[in-house]
Amino acid sequence: MRTLRSIAPLVVVALILTACAGGADDPDAAPAGTATTAEESSPQESGSGHGEIEGAEEVAEPQLHLVSIDRTGAVGMLNLLDGTTTEPGSIDPPTAVTSDGRYLFADTGAGVEIVDSGVWTWDHVDHFHYYRTSPSMPGTVAGEGPAVVSTSGNATTGGTGVFFPESGEAVLLSNEALSKGRIEEVFRLETEPHEGLAAPLGSGALVTTVDEAGAVSGVEFHGADGSPVDGATAPCADAQGAATTRIGVVVGCADGVLLATYEEGEPQFERIAFPDGTQAPRATDFRGRKGRPAVAALAGDQGFWLLDTRAREWQFVPTDVPLVQVSAASDDDSHVVAVDRQGRVRVYDGEAGAEIAATDPLLAEAVATPETAAGIELTVDRERAYVNDPAAGVVHEIDYRGDARVARSLDTPTTPDFVAETGR
């Protein structure tokens, strides 16, 4: 039985799709002046202020940084534009880190501690706005045991979902409050303990549900007051993994994915089943370039899945080597970037299912098993891919559009046991 434990207000304002001054275009976004449909807007509630907050400076280009956290919790930042470094503070020792392109959500086993890098991009559909302010450590979301964090599309609106499987607590955080240095829980629900998730959507979140046997059977949408919305449920057996794309939120199911969109204040659900006749392990960990419709996921040792949420189409791409991580890089199927078990970065043409290029082995230690590869993080932006090498204490920058050239091997101010690219 779900009970509502605490509620904080979430200010929800309308998305403005009209053109505005400032901000740069993205080559994969719709051309300026092009009409966009409702599904081409963010699946999150967005604000009319274009992402600015008091005290932040709007700038002409994305303020890209690498944020590194070592195993003791020391935090460092490397400015990718000018090479300067800072060490804004420390957190409790993390066991896992998730990022939305501004914040880092560090799982400490006793909660989720948040690092605000102070740099972010506001996605305004056909153009972007870029901001910077001082980094900070807003605090901790309390919880028992390991956490599952699901992020949304904009760092100053919508929410971030945190789920604690050991207790079954589902928490939705207000990104608007977080952007102002405050941790506010829009709601905190008690559910049966299970391996679940809370994925932000619109003004609320999708929370996994269990059947009488305790197995995860579907998702249920809860509004900003924490209450379940009548009829806003969908089956999704063994739900695992969630990601926010340009089109909507995808949740991995045993037979494919559930695509949830948010239209006129209500969630809409679509099922995208795996292709008939394809015998490959299911997708559970979806990764892609922020704000794009395509995501990729490992298919066990056999290759990877590529999902185009705009076309509602899957593609299975077999590979001749097992991969440990994969991410869709383009708006279409043209580039998928992966790390293999030999520590190579490989680039694939997703549409053709062929390898385009590969690096030599880059990582100082073997990544032959999921356990040894657990600390490796692959991040892809518009031009570059980044993969951390904790043993060597560097992050490799890969020109994945140019024959997988290693553009730089970057020293971070703290050992990159965990790393995220922010400012995206």
Disulfide bonds with the S-S distance in Angstrom:
Cys236-Cys253 1.95
